[in-house]
Amino acid sequence: MSEKLKSIMQKQQKQQQNSEEKDQEEVMQLVGFIIGSEELAVPILNIQEIIKPIECTKVPSVPDYVLGVFNLRGSILPLIDLRRKFGLPPASQTEDTRFIVIKTEDSEAGFVIDRLTKAIRINQSDIETPPETFSKEDEIDNLIFGIGKMENSIVTILNVKALLKRNF
């Protein structure tokens, strides 16, 4: 094989490797949903399931955003209204309302969302840290993992561990 052909083949291999590295850029897969007028998202790997609303039982002496508990195939889970958690007025359930069951390795809970939007794939490089306008003492600072930049919009990515942290 001639030196020129070897050189061309080496260049092609490098280009292919660079292309594969770009394709393998860290991508975060999320599920988007609406609360009020804002689009939020959580990592798809933290979602156990999404269900239509079912009956829940009220529990005394909990914050107003905790609607109670519900039975999901034998597991009793707290049900949290994200509208109230974020300081928005409560809203009546509609046909679009869903319970999204979110889990980590040691905790799980159900959250009431206004409606689902879509599955989102976003490059890690398009996710920025929350703005510094939030003080460190502000609870919402801990609830936001990052801000994802998409083509025509942005999405607030929630911190699942902070969402599931029990302070009641």
Buried (B, 14 or more C-beta within 10 A) or exposed (E): EEEEEEEEEEEEEEEEEEEEEEEEEEEBEBBBBBBBEEBBBBBEEBBBEBEEBEEBEEEEEBEEBBBBBBEBEEEEBBBBBBBBBBEBEEBEEEEEBBBBBBBBEEBBBBBBBBEBBEEBEBEEEBBEEBEEEBEEEEEBBBBBBBBBBEEEEEBBBBBBBBBBBEEE
